[in-house]
Amino acid sequence: MKGIVTTGSITDLLWILALLAGWLAIIYLIGGWYAGTRFRTLLKAPLSEEVEHLTHVWEKRVYRWAALAFLMSGLSILCIISWLISKRFVQ
């Protein structure tokens, strides 16, 4: 039967998932940094209706990007711990 999942393939999957989540966390942190710089730039701009709207939009984006970054870094750590535990039991 070709469709059976072995423990070796699970450990490989956990390792790949940990790497992918780690890189996504870095990308999301960069996105959060960019949103933060845009937000701070808009705070220095003269107040108008458009600037006020964009300030609220970029403020929400800072939170969203940071939340995604922390979620992905937590998932990466969880996958690494699971990978280490599964490696221990496979040997």
ABEGO torsion letter per residue (X at the ends): XAABBBAAAAAAAAAAAAAAAAAAAAAAAAAAAAAAAAAAAAAABBBBAAAAAAAAAAAAAAAAAAAAAAAAAAAAAAAAAAAAAAAAAAX
